[in-house]
Amino acid sequence: MTSEHYTIKDLERLSGVRAHTIRTWEQRYGLFTPGRTPTNIRRYSADDLKNIINISLLNRSGYKISVLSAMTQAERERLSAELLQLEDKPKQHDQDLLLALLEMDERHFEETMNRLSASLGFEQTISSVVFPFFEKIGQLWQAGTVDPAQEHFFSNLVRNRLAAETLKLPPNYSNEEMVLLFLPAEELHELALQFYNYSFRLRGYRTCYLGAALPFASVERAVELHRPGIIVTGLTTALSVSDEQAFTAALCAVAPAARIFFTGPRFGSGHAFREPNAFSTSALVEFLKLNPAN
């Protein structure tokens, strides 16, 4: 698969419209004119993908296919844009984020984020829309429908937006408790950590954001210097820490007075902590009173 040559199965995964339905729309209503390989296999363009995503959105919103087929593609795009501006359900915006991802279109991404943030607030946009959308990206990547360049492009846009929104927050330290945030050595997936940093800052906490891939000796020095009341860390891959229990015990011993939240897939919902000051992601969500995906 390339961005200009999608199979019908790619379209099915990306749009949620079944392949049989796509063929029906193509043959009965002439909504698509796919190319063909030398072996007569359908090949769809990026423009076809954008078209089917808009048609799918409008169809789910009550427009009949017979009516949509009589419109021009420009008319359908205009109606889709108007519908998204009126619609306040986060999942309806997945299509816009998907197009921004596939076309690697920064302006489309920023326009979508601005619209969502105005409607939901930035924090809710990240927790209810963007993070669930990353799960979809993972599924598409495993299926070979999204390539690493597209995923990295989208991740960097989210990372930059989180940093920009955090900088906008006024230094209103109404809560004097220090929050230390870091990821251990070899752990590079810091988008969630950035989000938690934003959420604590939004609530008036002082934070010390140390970022990704931090050696444990550096963590010990930071704890000694700042004496944090809260620590947030996380594990995603097996490369960073081979033994979750040993990592948990060591960090809790370094900061016995701190509440330490361990996040990421390596600390799933069923993970049992032995240390009294160790807590899970769900405890952190409850502590911050976040409202994750609906």
C-alpha atoms as an extended CHARMM CRD file, in Angstrom:
* protein
*
       294  EXT
         1         1  MET       CA              0.0000000000        0.0000000000        0.0000000000  PROA      1               0.0000000000
         2         2  THR       CA              1.1540000000        3.5470000000       -0.7970000000  PROA      2               0.0000000000
         3         3  SER       CA             -0.7030000000        6.7730000000       -0.0980000000  PROA      3               0.0000000000
         4         4  GLU       CA             -1.8440000000        6.8150000000       -3.7380000000  PROA      4               0.0000000000
         5         5  HSD       CA             -2.6690000000        3.1330000000       -4.1110000000  PROA      5               0.0000000000
         6         6  TYR       CA             -5.1210000000        1.8000000000       -1.5450000000  PROA      6               0.0000000000
         7         7  THR       CA             -6.7510000000       -1.5900000000       -1.8760000000  PROA      7               0.0000000000
         8         8  ILE       CA            -10.4460000000       -1.9920000000       -1.1500000000  PROA      8               0.0000000000
         9         9  LYS       CA             -9.5040000000       -3.6730000000        2.1390000000  PROA      9               0.0000000000
        10        10  ASP       CA             -7.4470000000       -0.5840000000        3.0530000000  PROA      10              0.0000000000
        11        11  LEU       CA            -10.5090000000        1.5730000000        2.4130000000  PROA      11              0.0000000000
        12        12  GLU       CA            -12.6140000000       -0.7480000000        4.5510000000  PROA      12              0.0000000000
        13        13  ARG       CA            -10.1860000000       -0.4890000000        7.4810000000  PROA      13              0.0000000000
        14        14  LEU       CA             -9.7830000000        3.2750000000        7.1720000000  PROA      14              0.0000000000
        15        15  SER       CA            -13.3940000000        4.2980000000        6.5890000000  PROA      15              0.0000000000
        16        16  GLY       CA            -15.3040000000        1.5900000000        8.4340000000  PROA      16              0.0000000000
        17        17  VAL       CA            -17.3820000000        0.9550000000        5.3040000000  PROA      17              0.0000000000
        18        18  ARG       CA            -17.5200000000       -2.6920000000        4.2780000000  PROA      18              0.0000000000
        19        19  ALA       CA            -15.8730000000       -3.6770000000        0.9950000000  PROA      19              0.0000000000
        20        20  HSD       CA            -19.1790000000       -5.0030000000       -0.3630000000  PROA      20              0.0000000000
        21        21  THR       CA            -20.8170000000       -1.6210000000        0.2890000000  PROA      21              0.0000000000
        22        22  ILE       CA            -17.9540000000        0.2180000000       -1.4010000000  PROA      22              0.0000000000
        23        23  ARG       CA            -18.3790000000       -1.9540000000       -4.5070000000  PROA      23              0.0000000000
        24        24  THR       CA            -22.1310000000       -1.2730000000       -4.4780000000  PROA      24              0.0000000000
        25        25  TRP       CA            -21.6280000000        2.4840000000       -4.2320000000  PROA      25              0.0000000000
        26        26  GLU       CA            -19.0900000000        2.2940000000       -7.0300000000  PROA      26              0.0000000000
        27        27  GLN       CA            -21.1360000000        0.1340000000       -9.4140000000  PROA      27              0.0000000000
        28        28  ARG       CA            -24.6580000000        1.4140000000       -8.7310000000  PROA      28              0.0000000000
        29        29  TYR       CA            -23.9780000000        5.0970000000       -8.0980000000  PROA      29              0.0000000000
        30        30  GLY       CA            -20.6460000000        5.7160000000       -9.8050000000  PROA      30              0.0000000000
        31        31  LEU       CA            -19.1670000000        7.3600000000       -6.7190000000  PROA      31              0.0000000000
        32        32  PHE       CA            -15.6640000000        6.0360000000       -7.4090000000  PROA      32              0.0000000000
        33        33  THR       CA            -13.6220000000        5.1930000000      -10.4690000000  PROA      33              0.0000000000
        34        34  PRO       CA            -10.7210000000        3.1040000000       -9.1890000000  PROA      34              0.0000000000
        35        35  GLY       CA             -7.7040000000        2.2570000000      -11.2230000000  PROA      35              0.0000000000
        36        36  ARG       CA             -6.7670000000       -1.3300000000      -11.9650000000  PROA      36              0.0000000000
        37        37  THR       CA             -3.5780000000       -3.3330000000      -11.6960000000  PROA      37              0.0000000000
        38        38  PRO       CA             -2.4290000000       -5.5370000000      -14.6140000000  PROA      38              0.0000000000
        39        39  THR       CA             -4.2010000000       -8.3770000000      -12.7810000000  PROA      39              0.0000000000
        40        40  ASN       CA             -7.4480000000       -6.3360000000      -12.5980000000  PROA      40              0.0000000000
        41        41  ILE       CA             -7.2910000000       -5.5940000000       -8.8550000000  PROA      41              0.0000000000
        42        42  ARG       CA             -8.8900000000       -2.3180000000       -7.7980000000  PROA      42              0.0000000000
        43        43  ARG       CA             -6.5370000000        0.4830000000       -6.7040000000  PROA      43              0.0000000000
        44        44  TYR       CA             -7.9290000000        3.6070000000       -5.0480000000  PROA      44              0.0000000000
        45        45  SER       CA             -6.2700000000        7.0110000000       -4.7630000000  PROA      45              0.0000000000
        46        46  ALA       CA             -5.9620000000        9.3250000000       -1.7650000000  PROA      46              0.0000000000
        47        47  ASP       CA             -8.7390000000       11.3990000000       -3.3280000000  PROA      47              0.0000000000
        48        48  ASP       CA            -10.9810000000        8.3070000000       -3.4160000000  PROA      48              0.0000000000
        49        49  LEU       CA            -10.2460000000        7.7110000000        0.2590000000  PROA      49              0.0000000000
        50        50  LYS       CA            -11.1440000000       11.2800000000        1.2000000000  PROA      50              0.0000000000
        51        51  ASN       CA            -14.3220000000       10.9720000000       -0.8550000000  PROA      51              0.0000000000
        52        52  ILE       CA            -15.4800000000        7.7630000000        0.8290000000  PROA      52              0.0000000000
        53        53  ILE       CA            -14.7540000000        9.1320000000        4.3140000000  PROA      53              0.0000000000
        54        54  ASN       CA            -16.9330000000       12.1710000000        3.6030000000  PROA      54              0.0000000000
        55        55  ILE       CA            -19.6910000000       10.0300000000        2.0820000000  PROA      55              0.0000000000
        56        56  SER       CA            -19.6060000000        7.6780000000        5.0700000000  PROA      56              0.0000000000
        57        57  LEU       CA            -19.8970000000       10.5740000000        7.5160000000  PROA      57              0.0000000000
        58        58  LEU       CA            -22.8240000000       12.1380000000        5.6520000000  PROA      58              0.0000000000
        59        59  ASN       CA            -24.5760000000        8.8050000000        5.1810000000  PROA      59              0.0000000000
        60        60  ARG       CA            -24.3930000000        8.0520000000        8.9180000000  PROA      60              0.0000000000
        61        61  SER       CA            -25.8230000000       11.5080000000        9.5580000000  PROA      61              0.0000000000
        62        62  GLY       CA            -28.9510000000       10.7790000000        7.5100000000  PROA      62              0.0000000000
        63        63  TYR       CA            -28.1120000000       11.6520000000        3.9030000000  PROA      63              0.0000000000
        64        64  LYS       CA            -29.2160000000        8.9930000000        1.4160000000  PROA      64              0.0000000000
        65        65  ILE       CA            -26.6380000000        7.5960000000       -0.9800000000  PROA      65              0.0000000000
        66        66  SER       CA            -28.8760000000        8.4890000000       -3.9320000000  PROA      66              0.0000000000
        67        67  VAL       CA            -28.8210000000       12.1260000000       -2.7940000000  PROA      67              0.0000000000
        68        68  LEU       CA            -25.0600000000       12.1180000000       -2.1440000000  PROA      68              0.0000000000
        69        69  SER       CA            -24.3380000000       10.5900000000       -5.5500000000  PROA      69              0.0000000000
        70        70  ALA       CA            -26.1130000000       13.5310000000       -7.2230000000  PROA      70              0.0000000000
        71        71  MET       CA            -23.7710000000       16.0050000000       -5.4920000000  PROA      71              0.0000000000
        72        72  THR       CA            -20.3150000000       16.9980000000       -6.6330000000  PROA      72              0.0000000000
        73        73  GLN       CA            -17.3570000000       15.9700000000       -4.5020000000  PROA      73              0.0000000000
        74        74  ALA       CA            -16.8420000000       19.6420000000       -3.5410000000  PROA      74              0.0000000000
        75        75  GLU       CA            -20.4350000000       19.8380000000       -2.2850000000  PROA      75              0.0000000000
        76        76  ARG       CA            -19.9820000000       16.7210000000       -0.1740000000  PROA      76              0.0000000000
        77        77  GLU       CA            -16.7560000000       18.1000000000        1.2960000000  PROA      77              0.0000000000
        78        78  ARG       CA            -18.5080000000       21.3630000000        2.2040000000  PROA      78              0.0000000000
        79        79  LEU       CA            -21.3920000000       19.5170000000        3.8900000000  PROA      79              0.0000000000
        80        80  SER       CA            -18.9640000000       17.3090000000        5.8250000000  PROA      80              0.0000000000
        81        81  ALA       CA            -17.0670000000       20.3500000000        7.0730000000  PROA      81              0.0000000000
        82        82  GLU       CA            -20.3020000000       22.0400000000        8.1580000000  PROA      82              0.0000000000
        83        83  LEU       CA            -21.4750000000       18.8980000000        9.9180000000  PROA      83              0.0000000000
        84        84  LEU       CA            -18.2310000000       18.5430000000       11.8510000000  PROA      84              0.0000000000
        85        85  GLN       CA            -18.4480000000       22.1500000000       13.0000000000  PROA      85              0.0000000000
        86        86  LEU       CA            -21.9510000000       21.5250000000       14.3740000000  PROA      86              0.0000000000
        87        87  GLU       CA            -21.2810000000       18.0680000000       15.7950000000  PROA      87              0.0000000000
        88        88  ASP       CA            -19.9080000000       17.8790000000       19.3320000000  PROA      88              0.0000000000
        89        89  LYS       CA            -19.4320000000       14.1100000000       19.5880000000  PROA      89              0.0000000000
        90        90  PRO       CA            -15.6550000000       13.4390000000       19.7110000000  PROA      90              0.0000000000
        91        91  LYS       CA            -15.7780000000       10.2630000000       17.5980000000  PROA      91              0.0000000000
        92        92  GLN       CA            -17.2570000000       12.1870000000       14.6640000000  PROA      92              0.0000000000
        93        93  HSD       CA            -13.9120000000       13.9770000000       14.3230000000  PROA      93              0.0000000000
        94        94  ASP       CA            -11.9190000000       10.7820000000       13.7650000000  PROA      94              0.0000000000
        95        95  GLN       CA            -12.3290000000       11.2100000000       10.0230000000  PROA      95              0.0000000000
        96        96  ASP       CA            -10.7240000000       14.6460000000       10.0740000000  PROA      96              0.0000000000
        97        97  LEU       CA             -7.8030000000       13.3820000000       12.1530000000  PROA      97              0.0000000000
        98        98  LEU       CA             -7.4970000000       10.3860000000        9.8390000000  PROA      98              0.0000000000
        99        99  LEU       CA             -7.2500000000       12.6060000000        6.7770000000  PROA      99              0.0000000000
       100       100  ALA       CA             -4.6630000000       14.7950000000        8.4980000000  PROA      100             0.0000000000
       101       101  LEU       CA             -2.6690000000       11.6420000000        9.2950000000  PROA      101             0.0000000000
       102       102  LEU       CA             -2.8740000000       10.0230000000        5.8640000000  PROA      102             0.0000000000
       103       103  GLU       CA             -2.2300000000       13.2180000000        3.8960000000  PROA      103             0.0000000000
       104       104  MET       CA              0.3440000000       14.4130000000        6.4640000000  PROA      104             0.0000000000
       105       105  ASP       CA             -1.4980000000       17.7230000000        6.4740000000  PROA      105             0.0000000000
       106       106  GLU       CA             -0.4590000000       19.9470000000        9.3890000000  PROA      106             0.0000000000
       107       107  ARG       CA             -2.9990000000       22.6650000000        8.6500000000  PROA      107             0.0000000000
       108       108  HSD       CA             -5.8540000000       20.1500000000        8.6170000000  PROA      108             0.0000000000
       109       109  PHE       CA             -4.6380000000       18.7970000000       11.9480000000  PROA      109             0.0000000000
       110       110  GLU       CA             -4.4410000000       22.2520000000       13.5350000000  PROA      110             0.0000000000
       111       111  GLU       CA             -7.8730000000       23.2650000000       12.2500000000  PROA      111             0.0000000000
       112       112  THR       CA             -9.3810000000       20.0740000000       13.6690000000  PROA      112             0.0000000000
       113       113  MET       CA             -7.6270000000       20.5270000000       17.0120000000  PROA      113             0.0000000000
       114       114  ASN       CA             -8.7320000000       24.1560000000       17.2260000000  PROA      114             0.0000000000
       115       115  ARG       CA            -12.3340000000       23.2020000000       16.5580000000  PROA      115             0.0000000000
       116       116  LEU       CA            -12.2740000000       20.3760000000       19.0880000000  PROA      116             0.0000000000
       117       117  SER       CA            -10.5400000000       22.4660000000       21.7480000000  PROA      117             0.0000000000
       118       118  ALA       CA            -13.0940000000       25.2450000000       21.3590000000  PROA      118             0.0000000000
       119       119  SER       CA            -15.8910000000       22.7190000000       21.8420000000  PROA      119             0.0000000000
       120       120  LEU       CA            -14.4660000000       20.3220000000       24.4380000000  PROA      120             0.0000000000
       121       121  GLY       CA            -11.4700000000       22.0810000000       25.9290000000  PROA      121             0.0000000000
       122       122  PHE       CA             -7.8920000000       21.0230000000       25.1840000000  PROA      122             0.0000000000
       123       123  GLU       CA             -7.5540000000       18.4810000000       27.9980000000  PROA      123             0.0000000000
       124       124  GLN       CA            -10.7750000000       16.7100000000       27.0440000000  PROA      124             0.0000000000
       125       125  THR       CA             -9.7710000000       16.7700000000       23.3790000000  PROA      125             0.0000000000
       126       126  ILE       CA             -6.5760000000       14.8700000000       24.1450000000  PROA      126             0.0000000000
       127       127  SER       CA             -8.1070000000       12.3560000000       26.5490000000  PROA      127             0.0000000000
       128       128  SER       CA            -11.3830000000       11.7070000000       24.6840000000  PROA      128             0.0000000000
       129       129  VAL       CA            -10.3530000000       12.0790000000       21.0470000000  PROA      129             0.0000000000
       130       130  VAL       CA             -6.6170000000       12.0430000000       20.3830000000  PROA      130             0.0000000000
       131       131  PHE       CA             -5.4940000000        9.2170000000       22.6680000000  PROA      131             0.0000000000
       132       132  PRO       CA             -8.2880000000        6.8430000000       21.5460000000  PROA      132             0.0000000000
       133       133  PHE       CA             -7.3750000000        7.7570000000       17.9690000000  PROA      133             0.0000000000
       134       134  PHE       CA             -3.8080000000        6.5530000000       18.6080000000  PROA      134             0.0000000000
       135       135  GLU       CA             -5.2470000000        3.1030000000       19.3270000000  PROA      135             0.0000000000
       136       136  LYS       CA             -6.7840000000        3.1490000000       15.8640000000  PROA      136             0.0000000000
       137       137  ILE       CA             -3.4450000000        4.2200000000       14.3730000000  PROA      137             0.0000000000
       138       138  GLY       CA             -1.8180000000        1.2010000000       16.0340000000  PROA      138             0.0000000000
       139       139  GLN       CA             -4.3630000000       -1.1360000000       14.4760000000  PROA      139             0.0000000000
       140       140  LEU       CA             -3.8890000000        0.4450000000       11.0500000000  PROA      140             0.0000000000
       141       141  TRP       CA             -0.1040000000        0.2390000000       11.3800000000  PROA      141             0.0000000000
       142       142  GLN       CA             -0.2990000000       -3.4800000000       12.2230000000  PROA      142             0.0000000000
       143       143  ALA       CA             -2.5040000000       -3.9980000000        9.1710000000  PROA      143             0.0000000000
       144       144  GLY       CA              0.0170000000       -2.1790000000        6.9490000000  PROA      144             0.0000000000
       145       145  THR       CA             -2.4410000000        0.6020000000        6.1000000000  PROA      145             0.0000000000
       146       146  VAL       CA             -0.4350000000        3.3540000000        7.8460000000  PROA      146             0.0000000000
       147       147  ASP       CA              3.3320000000        3.6020000000        7.4750000000  PROA      147             0.0000000000
       148       148  PRO       CA              5.8570000000        4.8470000000       10.0850000000  PROA      148             0.0000000000
       149       149  ALA       CA              6.2950000000        8.2410000000        8.3930000000  PROA      149             0.0000000000
       150       150  GLN       CA              2.5950000000        9.0130000000        8.7870000000  PROA      150             0.0000000000
       151       151  GLU       CA              2.5180000000        7.8200000000       12.4070000000  PROA      151             0.0000000000
       152       152  HSD       CA              5.6460000000        9.8020000000       13.3190000000  PROA      152             0.0000000000
       153       153  PHE       CA              4.2910000000       12.9080000000       11.5950000000  PROA      153             0.0000000000
       154       154  PHE       CA              1.0480000000       12.7440000000       13.5660000000  PROA      154             0.0000000000
       155       155  SER       CA              2.7920000000       11.9800000000       16.8670000000  PROA      155             0.0000000000
       156       156  ASN       CA              5.1030000000       14.9620000000       16.4420000000  PROA      156             0.0000000000
       157       157  LEU       CA              2.1520000000       17.2590000000       15.7700000000  PROA      157             0.0000000000
       158       158  VAL       CA              0.4860000000       16.1010000000       18.9850000000  PROA      158             0.0000000000
       159       159  ARG       CA              3.7710000000       16.4350000000       20.8990000000  PROA      159             0.0000000000
       160       160  ASN       CA              4.2780000000       19.9910000000       19.6320000000  PROA      160             0.0000000000
       161       161  ARG       CA              0.6950000000       20.9500000000       20.4530000000  PROA      161             0.0000000000
       162       162  LEU       CA              1.0100000000       19.5910000000       24.0030000000  PROA      162             0.0000000000
       163       163  ALA       CA              4.1970000000       21.5900000000       24.5170000000  PROA      163             0.0000000000
       164       164  ALA       CA              2.6240000000       24.7680000000       23.1220000000  PROA      164             0.0000000000
       165       165  GLU       CA             -0.5210000000       24.4660000000       25.2620000000  PROA      165             0.0000000000
       166       166  THR       CA              1.5640000000       23.8090000000       28.3780000000  PROA      166             0.0000000000
       167       167  LEU       CA              3.5950000000       26.9730000000       27.7520000000  PROA      167             0.0000000000
       168       168  LYS       CA              0.3840000000       28.9860000000       27.5320000000  PROA      168             0.0000000000
       169       169  LEU       CA             -0.5760000000       28.0790000000       31.1060000000  PROA      169             0.0000000000
       170       170  PRO       CA              0.0850000000       30.9050000000       33.5750000000  PROA      170             0.0000000000
       171       171  PRO       CA              2.4830000000       30.1740000000       36.4670000000  PROA      171             0.0000000000
       172       172  ASN       CA             -0.4000000000       29.8640000000       38.9240000000  PROA      172             0.0000000000
       173       173  TYR       CA              1.0880000000       27.6000000000       41.5710000000  PROA      173             0.0000000000
       174       174  SER       CA             -1.9010000000       27.3670000000       43.8760000000  PROA      174             0.0000000000
       175       175  ASN       CA             -0.7330000000       23.9070000000       44.9450000000  PROA      175             0.0000000000
       176       176  GLU       CA              2.7850000000       23.9080000000       46.3500000000  PROA      176             0.0000000000
       177       177  GLU       CA              3.2080000000       20.1430000000       46.0480000000  PROA      177             0.0000000000
       178       178  MET       CA              5.9110000000       19.3010000000       43.5190000000  PROA      178             0.0000000000
       179       179  VAL       CA              5.2180000000       16.7550000000       40.7900000000  PROA      179             0.0000000000
       180       180  LEU       CA              8.1650000000       14.9510000000       39.1730000000  PROA      180             0.0000000000
       181       181  LEU       CA              7.5550000000       13.3300000000       35.7790000000  PROA      181             0.0000000000
       182       182  PHE       CA             10.0110000000       11.0750000000       33.9410000000  PROA      182             0.0000000000
       183       183  LEU       CA             10.4170000000        7.9170000000       31.9020000000  PROA      183             0.0000000000
       184       184  PRO       CA             13.2510000000        5.4410000000       32.5930000000  PROA      184             0.0000000000
       185       185  ALA       CA             16.2410000000        4.8020000000       30.3520000000  PROA      185             0.0000000000
       186       186  GLU       CA             15.3710000000        3.4620000000       26.8690000000  PROA      186             0.0000000000
       187       187  GLU       CA             11.7110000000        4.4650000000       27.3100000000  PROA      187             0.0000000000
       188       188  LEU       CA             10.8390000000        7.0060000000       24.5980000000  PROA      188             0.0000000000
       189       189  HSD       CA              7.0240000000        7.0940000000       24.4110000000  PROA      189             0.0000000000
       190       190  GLU       CA              6.3690000000       10.3040000000       26.3050000000  PROA      190             0.0000000000
       191       191  LEU       CA              3.1180000000       11.6900000000       24.8610000000  PROA      191             0.0000000000
       192       192  ALA       CA              1.0790000000       10.4870000000       27.8430000000  PROA      192             0.0000000000
       193       193  LEU       CA              3.7000000000       11.8900000000       30.2210000000  PROA      193             0.0000000000
       194       194  GLN       CA              3.4800000000       15.2690000000       28.4690000000  PROA      194             0.0000000000
       195       195  PHE       CA             -0.2810000000       15.1830000000       28.8580000000  PROA      195             0.0000000000
       196       196  TYR       CA             -0.0630000000       14.4620000000       32.5960000000  PROA      196             0.0000000000
       197       197  ASN       CA              2.4020000000       17.3260000000       32.9410000000  PROA      197             0.0000000000
       198       198  TYR       CA             -0.1300000000       19.6230000000       31.2630000000  PROA      198             0.0000000000
       199       199  SER       CA             -2.9560000000       18.3620000000       33.4960000000  PROA      199             0.0000000000
       200       200  PHE       CA             -1.0090000000       18.9220000000       36.7110000000  PROA      200             0.0000000000
       201       201  ARG       CA              0.0770000000       22.3930000000       35.5860000000  PROA      201             0.0000000000
       202       202  LEU       CA             -3.5220000000       23.2080000000       34.6690000000  PROA      202             0.0000000000
       203       203  ARG       CA             -4.4930000000       22.4010000000       38.2610000000  PROA      203             0.0000000000
       204       204  GLY       CA             -1.8890000000       24.7080000000       39.7590000000  PROA      204             0.0000000000
       205       205  TYR       CA              0.8040000000       22.1630000000       40.6080000000  PROA      205             0.0000000000
       206       206  ARG       CA              4.4860000000       22.8880000000       40.2590000000  PROA      206             0.0000000000
       207       207  THR       CA              6.0250000000       20.2970000000       37.9670000000  PROA      207             0.0000000000
       208       208  CYS       CA              9.5240000000       19.1390000000       37.1640000000  PROA      208             0.0000000000
       209       209  TYR       CA              9.2870000000       17.5050000000       33.7530000000  PROA      209             0.0000000000
       210       210  LEU       CA             12.3750000000       15.4120000000       33.0500000000  PROA      210             0.0000000000
       211       211  GLY       CA             11.1070000000       13.6990000000       29.8940000000  PROA      211             0.0000000000
       212       212  ALA       CA             12.0940000000       10.3740000000       28.4110000000  PROA      212             0.0000000000
       213       213  ALA       CA             15.0260000000        7.9790000000       28.7680000000  PROA      213             0.0000000000
       214       214  LEU       CA             16.3110000000        9.1450000000       32.1570000000  PROA      214             0.0000000000
       215       215  PRO       CA             18.9610000000        7.0320000000       33.9680000000  PROA      215             0.0000000000
       216       216  PHE       CA             17.8820000000        5.9420000000       37.4340000000  PROA      216             0.0000000000
       217       217  ALA       CA             20.8100000000        7.7300000000       39.0950000000  PROA      217             0.0000000000
       218       218  SER       CA             19.5120000000       11.0010000000       37.6530000000  PROA      218             0.0000000000
       219       219  VAL       CA             16.0640000000       10.2610000000       39.0440000000  PROA      219             0.0000000000
       220       220  GLU       CA             17.5930000000        9.7890000000       42.4790000000  PROA      220             0.0000000000
       221       221  ARG       CA             19.3470000000       13.1710000000       42.2640000000  PROA      221             0.0000000000
       222       222  ALA       CA             16.1460000000       14.9070000000       41.1460000000  PROA      222             0.0000000000
       223       223  VAL       CA             14.1730000000       13.3400000000       44.0100000000  PROA      223             0.0000000000
       224       224  GLU       CA             16.8170000000       14.4510000000       46.5110000000  PROA      224             0.0000000000
       225       225  LEU       CA             16.7780000000       17.9950000000       45.1340000000  PROA      225             0.0000000000
       226       226  HSD       CA             13.0230000000       18.5540000000       44.7830000000  PROA      226             0.0000000000
       227       227  ARG       CA             11.5000000000       16.2010000000       47.3740000000  PROA      227             0.0000000000
       228       228  PRO       CA              8.4040000000       15.6710000000       45.1830000000  PROA      228             0.0000000000
       229       229  GLY       CA              5.0820000000       14.7730000000       46.7480000000  PROA      229             0.0000000000
       230       230  ILE       CA              3.9690000000       13.0980000000       43.5030000000  PROA      230             0.0000000000
       231       231  ILE       CA              5.9260000000       11.1700000000       40.8660000000  PROA      231             0.0000000000
       232       232  VAL       CA              4.5810000000       10.0290000000       37.5030000000  PROA      232             0.0000000000
       233       233  THR       CA              6.4230000000        7.5110000000       35.3460000000  PROA      233             0.0000000000
       234       234  GLY       CA              5.5390000000        4.7850000000       32.8740000000  PROA      234             0.0000000000
       235       235  LEU       CA              6.6040000000        1.7190000000       30.9250000000  PROA      235             0.0000000000
       236       236  THR       CA              5.6030000000        0.8220000000       27.3940000000  PROA      236             0.0000000000
       237       237  THR       CA              8.3140000000       -1.4450000000       26.0070000000  PROA      237             0.0000000000
       238       238  ALA       CA             10.3540000000       -4.3150000000       27.4360000000  PROA      238             0.0000000000
       239       239  LEU       CA             13.5750000000       -2.6000000000       26.3560000000  PROA      239             0.0000000000
       240       240  SER       CA             13.5340000000       -0.0560000000       29.1660000000  PROA      240             0.0000000000
       241       241  VAL       CA             12.9640000000       -2.2120000000       32.2550000000  PROA      241             0.0000000000
       242       242  SER       CA             12.9420000000       -6.0110000000       32.2550000000  PROA      242             0.0000000000
       243       243  ASP       CA             11.4630000000       -6.3820000000       35.7320000000  PROA      243             0.0000000000
       244       244  GLU       CA              8.4950000000       -4.1180000000       36.5510000000  PROA      244             0.0000000000
       245       245  GLN       CA              8.4290000000       -5.1900000000       40.1850000000  PROA      245             0.0000000000
       246       246  ALA       CA             12.0960000000       -4.3730000000       40.7490000000  PROA      246             0.0000000000
       247       247  PHE       CA             11.6580000000       -0.9740000000       39.1010000000  PROA      247             0.0000000000
       248       248  THR       CA              8.5900000000       -0.2420000000       41.2120000000  PROA      248             0.0000000000
       249       249  ALA       CA             10.3160000000       -1.2680000000       44.4390000000  PROA      249             0.0000000000
       250       250  ALA       CA             13.4490000000        0.7590000000       43.6940000000  PROA      250             0.0000000000
       251       251  LEU       CA             11.5680000000        3.9410000000       42.8690000000  PROA      251             0.0000000000
       252       252  CYS       CA              9.2460000000        3.6330000000       45.8610000000  PROA      252             0.0000000000
       253       253  ALA       CA             12.2850000000        3.1480000000       48.1110000000  PROA      253             0.0000000000
       254       254  VAL       CA             13.9590000000        6.2810000000       46.7230000000  PROA      254             0.0000000000
       255       255  ALA       CA             10.8470000000        8.3860000000       47.3860000000  PROA      255             0.0000000000
       256       256  PRO       CA              8.9240000000        6.6630000000       50.2070000000  PROA      256             0.0000000000
       257       257  ALA       CA              6.9280000000        9.8000000000       51.0770000000  PROA      257             0.0000000000
       258       258  ALA       CA              5.7230000000       10.4070000000       47.5100000000  PROA      258             0.0000000000
       259       259  ARG       CA              2.6340000000        9.0650000000       45.7920000000  PROA      259             0.0000000000
       260       260  ILE       CA              4.0320000000        7.3620000000       42.7030000000  PROA      260             0.0000000000
       261       261  PHE       CA              1.8130000000        6.6840000000       39.6860000000  PROA      261             0.0000000000
       262       262  PHE       CA              2.9950000000        3.9690000000       37.2990000000  PROA      262             0.0000000000
       263       263  THR       CA              1.4080000000        4.3040000000       33.8590000000  PROA      263             0.0000000000
       264       264  GLY       CA              1.6180000000        2.5550000000       30.4900000000  PROA      264             0.0000000000
       265       265  PRO       CA              0.8120000000       -0.9120000000       29.1000000000  PROA      265             0.0000000000
       266       266  ARG       CA              3.3900000000       -2.6500000000       31.2900000000  PROA      266             0.0000000000
       267       267  PHE       CA              1.2660000000       -1.6750000000       34.3020000000  PROA      267             0.0000000000
       268       268  GLY       CA             -2.1160000000       -2.9080000000       33.1360000000  PROA      268             0.0000000000
       269       269  SER       CA             -5.3980000000       -2.6880000000       35.0250000000  PROA      269             0.0000000000
       270       270  GLY       CA             -4.7250000000       -6.0000000000       36.7570000000  PROA      270             0.0000000000
       271       271  HSD       CA             -1.2220000000       -5.1150000000       37.9630000000  PROA      271             0.0000000000
       272       272  ALA       CA             -0.7920000000       -5.6590000000       41.7080000000  PROA      272             0.0000000000
       273       273  PHE       CA              1.5070000000       -3.2610000000       43.5630000000  PROA      273             0.0000000000
       274       274  ARG       CA              3.1910000000       -4.3820000000       46.7810000000  PROA      274             0.0000000000
       275       275  GLU       CA              4.3650000000       -0.9280000000       47.8150000000  PROA      275             0.0000000000
       276       276  PRO       CA              1.8420000000        1.2670000000       49.6930000000  PROA      276             0.0000000000
       277       277  ASN       CA              2.8560000000        4.4090000000       47.7920000000  PROA      277             0.0000000000
       278       278  ALA       CA              2.5410000000        2.8440000000       44.3010000000  PROA      278             0.0000000000
       279       279  PHE       CA             -0.5760000000        3.5270000000       42.2370000000  PROA      279             0.0000000000
       280       280  SER       CA             -1.9270000000        2.6880000000       38.7820000000  PROA      280             0.0000000000
       281       281  THR       CA             -3.0020000000        4.7730000000       35.7870000000  PROA      281             0.0000000000
       282       282  SER       CA             -6.6480000000        4.5050000000       36.8190000000  PROA      282             0.0000000000
       283       283  ALA       CA             -5.7510000000        5.9860000000       40.2120000000  PROA      283             0.0000000000
       284       284  LEU       CA             -4.0060000000        8.8680000000       38.4560000000  PROA      284             0.0000000000
       285       285  VAL       CA             -7.0340000000        9.4790000000       36.2370000000  PROA      285             0.0000000000
       286       286  GLU       CA             -9.2200000000        9.5160000000       39.3390000000  PROA      286             0.0000000000
       287       287  PHE       CA             -6.7790000000       11.7710000000       41.2150000000  PROA      287             0.0000000000
       288       288  LEU       CA             -6.8040000000       14.3410000000       38.4100000000  PROA      288             0.0000000000
       289       289  LYS       CA            -10.5550000000       13.8730000000       37.8730000000  PROA      289             0.0000000000
       290       290  LEU       CA             -9.9780000000       13.3200000000       34.1900000000  PROA      290             0.0000000000
       291       291  ASN       CA            -12.8100000000       12.2990000000       31.9150000000  PROA      291             0.0000000000
       292       292  PRO       CA            -11.2810000000        9.8480000000       29.4250000000  PROA      292             0.0000000000
       293       293  ALA       CA            -12.8660000000        8.5500000000       26.2340000000  PROA      293             0.0000000000
       294       294  ASN       CA            -16.6460000000        8.2950000000       26.3800000000  PROA      294             0.0000000000
